[in-house]
């Protein structure tokens, strides 16, 4: 029997972390850490964890993801999103092992009309994207390219945690009951990505020893408005809602936020799907699978 692959996972209590734990394949010896056991803002603690556990891989799924709050908490966002990957990479360079760093579509500027390829230059618009881009850069500086896999993804959501899908379910329920419309931004385009499909891609990347920059999202394209409409319709069909609220398209200018967001952030996943041997699912099919895992509201 081959030795199990030792994987040090961060962010186990987050929405992606929970999916990674739930979908860990056979042959993985999982060392799952969360904020209570490993503070990603503490670079020394990150290095010590690698030195103590000597993993074959660090799967860094933990991150500072509060996009708007990052504009005023830049130091903390920098420590978690850039400092932690750097610390993991430096420790792995010394003791051996590889790093799978989960990154984001927010490293791009959103100013082109076709999907972003993995090798394209980064141009983040806000603090969150800038710190994730810096994390990529620092990790790539510390580790040889064959020992680093950067996996960028977009619009992540799942049946647990704080995410757009669960927020929309709550708002659909409240607005429909009040007879009020729900305004959702329609001029930002990307692709929703379910945590269970992203977890599958992460584990396959580790199993196949993938390296280099890669992109993973579910298939297709959507605006936030499209996503909100689909959530309402599919949640009603499966009994999570009595009826959806009327969703009204609005512009980014109608809903100002502290952080600028890319208006177009589709990721070109062609090479990654081919390398992993995963065809991928359309985002609406993945949405139906996520909603099937959401518990019904209390009676």
C-alpha positions as CSV (number, residue, x, y, z in Angstrom):
1,X,0.0,0.0,0.0
2,X,1.4,3.4,-0.9
3,X,1.9,5.9,1.9
4,X,-0.9,8.4,2.3
5,X,-0.4,11.9,1.1
6,X,-0.1,14.2,4.1
7,X,-2.1,17.5,3.5
8,X,-2.1,20.4,5.9
9,X,-5.4,22.2,5.2
10,X,-6.1,25.7,6.4
11,X,-9.6,27.3,6.7
12,X,-11.4,24.1,7.7
13,X,-14.3,26.0,9.2
14,X,-14.9,28.1,6.1
15,X,-17.3,27.2,3.3
16,X,-14.6,25.8,1.1
17,X,-12.8,24.2,4.0
18,X,-15.9,22.2,5.0
19,X,-16.3,21.0,1.5
20,X,-12.7,19.9,1.3
21,X,-13.0,18.0,4.5
22,X,-16.3,16.3,3.4
23,X,-14.9,15.4,0.0
24,X,-11.3,14.3,0.9
25,X,-10.5,11.3,-1.2
26,X,-8.9,8.0,0.0
27,X,-5.2,8.1,0.3
28,X,-5.2,11.6,2.0
29,X,-3.9,12.0,5.5
30,X,-5.6,15.2,6.4
31,X,-4.3,17.7,9.0
32,X,-7.2,20.1,9.0
33,X,-6.6,23.5,10.8
34,X,-8.9,26.4,11.4
35,X,-8.6,29.9,13.0
36,X,-8.8,28.2,16.4
37,X,-5.7,26.2,15.8
38,X,-3.7,28.2,13.2
39,X,-3.8,31.9,12.9
40,X,-3.0,32.8,9.3
41,X,-2.1,36.3,10.3
42,X,0.8,34.9,12.3
43,X,3.6,34.0,9.9
44,X,5.7,32.4,12.5
45,X,2.8,30.0,13.4
46,X,2.4,29.1,9.7
47,X,6.1,28.3,9.4
48,X,6.0,26.3,12.6
49,X,3.0,24.2,11.4
50,X,4.9,23.2,8.3
51,X,8.0,22.3,10.3
52,X,6.0,20.3,12.8
53,X,3.7,18.3,10.4
54,X,6.1,18.0,7.4
55,X,3.2,17.8,5.0
56,X,3.5,16.7,1.4
57,X,1.1,19.5,0.5
58,X,-0.2,22.6,2.2
59,X,-3.7,23.3,0.8
60,X,-4.2,27.0,1.7
61,X,-8.0,27.4,1.5
62,X,-8.1,30.0,4.4
63,X,-8.2,33.7,3.5
64,X,-9.4,37.1,4.4
65,X,-12.4,37.4,2.1
66,X,-14.3,40.5,3.4
67,X,-13.8,42.4,0.2
68,X,-15.3,45.8,1.4
69,X,-13.9,45.6,4.9
70,X,-10.4,45.0,3.5
71,X,-10.3,48.6,2.3
72,X,-10.1,49.7,6.0
73,X,-8.4,46.5,7.4
74,X,-5.6,46.4,4.8
75,X,-2.9,45.3,7.3
76,X,-4.9,42.3,8.4
77,X,-5.8,41.4,4.9
78,X,-2.2,41.6,3.9
79,X,-1.0,39.4,6.8
80,X,-3.6,36.7,6.0
81,X,-3.7,36.8,2.2
82,X,0.0,37.6,1.4
83,X,1.9,36.8,4.6
84,X,0.5,33.3,5.2
85,X,1.3,32.0,1.6
86,X,4.8,33.5,1.9
87,X,5.4,31.8,5.2
88,X,4.1,28.4,4.0
89,X,6.2,28.6,0.8
90,X,9.3,29.6,2.7
91,X,8.9,26.7,5.2
92,X,8.1,24.2,2.4
93,X,11.2,25.3,0.5
94,X,13.2,24.4,3.5
95,X,11.7,21.1,4.6
96,X,10.1,19.8,1.3
97,X,6.6,19.7,0.1
98,X,4.3,21.6,-2.2
99,X,1.7,24.4,-1.9
100,X,-1.7,24.6,-3.4
101,X,-2.7,28.3,-3.0
102,X,-6.4,29.1,-3.6
103,X,-6.7,32.5,-5.2
104,X,-9.4,34.7,-6.8
105,X,-10.7,36.3,-10.0
106,X,-10.3,39.7,-8.1
107,X,-6.6,39.7,-9.1
108,X,-7.8,40.9,-12.5
109,X,-9.0,44.3,-13.5
110,X,-12.2,43.2,-15.4
111,X,-11.5,45.4,-18.4
112,X,-11.5,42.8,-21.2
113,X,-14.4,41.1,-22.9
114,X,-13.2,37.6,-23.0
115,X,-12.1,35.1,-20.2
116,X,-8.9,35.7,-18.4
117,X,-6.1,33.1,-19.1
118,X,-4.0,31.9,-16.2
119,X,-0.8,33.5,-17.5
120,X,-2.2,37.0,-18.0
121,X,-0.8,39.9,-16.0
122,X,-2.6,40.8,-12.7
123,X,-4.2,44.1,-12.2
124,X,-6.3,44.1,-9.0
125,X,-8.7,47.0,-8.3
126,X,-8.9,46.9,-4.5
127,X,-7.1,45.8,-1.3
128,X,-8.5,42.3,-1.3
129,X,-7.4,41.5,-4.8
130,X,-4.1,43.2,-4.3
131,X,-3.3,41.1,-1.2
132,X,-4.3,37.9,-2.9
133,X,-2.1,38.9,-5.9
134,X,0.8,39.6,-3.5
135,X,0.3,36.2,-1.9
136,X,0.7,34.6,-5.3
137,X,3.9,36.6,-6.0
138,X,5.5,35.8,-2.6
139,X,4.7,32.1,-2.9
140,X,6.2,32.0,-6.4
141,X,9.3,33.8,-5.2
142,X,9.9,31.3,-2.4
143,X,9.1,28.0,-4.1
144,X,10.3,26.4,-7.4
145,X,7.5,26.5,-10.0
146,X,7.1,22.7,-10.0
147,X,6.2,22.8,-6.3
148,X,3.5,25.5,-6.5
149,X,0.0,25.3,-7.8
150,X,-2.0,28.6,-7.9
151,X,-5.7,27.9,-8.4
152,X,-7.9,30.9,-9.0
153,X,-11.6,30.7,-8.7
154,X,-14.7,33.0,-8.7
155,X,-17.9,33.7,-6.9
156,X,-17.6,30.9,-4.4
157,X,-20.8,29.7,-2.6
158,X,-22.1,26.6,-0.9
159,X,-24.7,25.3,1.5
160,X,-22.9,26.7,4.6
161,X,-21.2,29.9,5.6
162,X,-21.7,33.4,4.5
163,X,-22.2,33.7,0.7
164,X,-24.3,35.3,-2.0
165,X,-26.6,32.2,-2.4
166,X,-27.6,32.0,1.2
167,X,-28.0,35.8,1.5
168,X,-30.3,35.7,-1.6
169,X,-32.4,32.9,-0.1
170,X,-33.0,35.1,3.0
171,X,-33.7,38.2,0.9
172,X,-36.1,36.4,-1.5
173,X,-38.0,35.1,1.5
174,X,-38.2,38.5,3.2
175,X,-39.0,40.6,0.1
176,X,-41.6,38.2,-1.2
177,X,-43.4,38.2,2.1
178,X,-43.3,42.0,2.1
179,X,-44.3,42.3,-1.6
180,X,-41.1,44.3,-2.3
181,X,-38.7,43.9,-5.2
182,X,-35.0,42.9,-4.8
183,X,-32.4,44.9,-6.6
184,X,-29.3,43.1,-7.7
185,X,-26.4,44.3,-9.8
186,X,-26.6,43.2,-13.4
187,X,-23.5,44.8,-15.0
188,X,-20.8,42.6,-13.3
189,X,-20.2,39.3,-15.1
190,X,-18.4,36.2,-13.9
191,X,-19.3,32.6,-13.0
192,X,-20.6,31.2,-9.7
193,X,-18.6,28.3,-8.4
194,X,-20.0,25.7,-5.9
195,X,-17.7,24.6,-3.1
196,X,-18.2,20.9,-3.8
197,X,-17.0,21.3,-7.4
198,X,-14.1,23.5,-6.3
199,X,-13.1,20.9,-3.7
200,X,-13.1,18.2,-6.3
201,X,-10.7,20.3,-8.4
202,X,-8.4,21.0,-5.5
203,X,-8.1,17.3,-4.6
204,X,-7.6,16.2,-8.2
205,X,-4.8,18.9,-8.5
206,X,-3.1,17.4,-5.5
207,X,-3.5,13.8,-6.7
208,X,-2.0,14.7,-10.1
209,X,0.7,16.9,-8.7
210,X,-0.5,19.9,-10.7
211,X,1.8,23.0,-10.8
212,X,1.7,26.5,-12.2
213,X,-1.2,29.0,-12.4
214,X,-4.6,27.5,-13.1
215,X,-8.2,28.6,-13.2
216,X,-11.3,26.8,-11.9
217,X,-14.9,27.8,-11.9
218,X,-18.2,26.2,-12.9
219,X,-19.2,26.4,-16.6
220,X,-21.1,29.2,-18.2
221,X,-21.4,32.9,-17.3
222,X,-23.8,35.0,-15.3
223,X,-24.3,38.4,-13.8
224,X,-25.2,38.7,-10.1
225,X,-28.7,39.5,-11.3
226,X,-28.8,36.2,-13.3
227,X,-27.6,34.3,-10.3
228,X,-30.2,35.9,-8.0
229,X,-33.0,35.1,-10.4
230,X,-31.9,31.5,-10.7
231,X,-31.6,31.1,-6.9
232,X,-35.1,32.3,-6.5
233,X,-36.6,30.0,-9.2
234,X,-34.7,26.9,-8.2
235,X,-35.2,27.4,-4.5
236,X,-39.0,27.7,-5.1
237,X,-39.0,24.6,-7.3
238,X,-37.3,22.5,-4.6
239,X,-39.4,23.9,-1.7
240,X,-36.9,26.1,0.1
241,X,-39.1,29.2,-0.8
242,X,-42.9,29.5,-1.1
243,X,-42.3,32.0,-4.0
244,X,-39.4,34.1,-5.2
245,X,-39.2,37.9,-4.9
246,X,-39.3,40.0,-8.0
247,X,-35.6,40.6,-8.9
248,X,-34.9,44.0,-10.4
249,X,-31.6,44.6,-12.3
250,X,-29.6,47.6,-11.1
251,X,-26.2,49.0,-12.1
252,X,-23.0,49.0,-10.0
253,X,-23.5,52.8,-9.7
254,X,-26.9,52.1,-8.1
255,X,-25.2,50.0,-5.4
256,X,-21.9,51.7,-4.4
257,X,-19.5,49.7,-2.3
258,X,-16.2,50.6,-0.6
259,X,-14.2,48.3,-2.8
260,X,-14.2,48.4,-6.6
261,X,-15.1,45.1,-8.3
262,X,-14.1,43.8,-11.7
263,X,-17.0,44.3,-14.2
264,X,-16.0,41.1,-16.1
265,X,-14.0,38.3,-14.4
266,X,-14.7,35.1,-16.3
267,X,-11.8,32.7,-16.0
268,X,-10.6,30.6,-18.9
269,X,-10.6,27.1,-17.3
270,X,-9.9,25.1,-20.5
271,X,-6.4,24.0,-19.7
272,X,-7.2,23.2,-16.1
273,X,-10.2,21.0,-17.1
274,X,-8.0,19.2,-19.5
275,X,-5.2,18.7,-17.0
276,X,-7.5,17.5,-14.3
277,X,-9.7,15.4,-16.5
278,X,-12.9,17.0,-15.2
279,X,-15.4,18.3,-17.7
280,X,-17.1,20.6,-15.2
281,X,-20.7,21.4,-14.6
282,X,-22.8,24.3,-15.7
283,X,-23.3,26.7,-12.8
284,X,-27.1,26.2,-12.8
285,X,-26.6,22.4,-12.4
286,X,-24.2,23.0,-9.5
287,X,-26.6,25.5,-7.9
288,X,-29.3,22.8,-7.9
289,X,-26.9,20.4,-6.1
290,X,-26.0,23.1,-3.5
291,X,-29.7,23.9,-2.9
292,X,-30.4,20.3,-2.3
293,X,-28.1,20.4,0.7
294,X,-29.6,23.6,2.3
295,X,-32.0,22.7,5.1
296,X,-35.5,24.0,4.8
297,X,-36.5,27.0,6.9
298,X,-38.2,26.4,10.3
299,X,-41.9,25.9,10.0
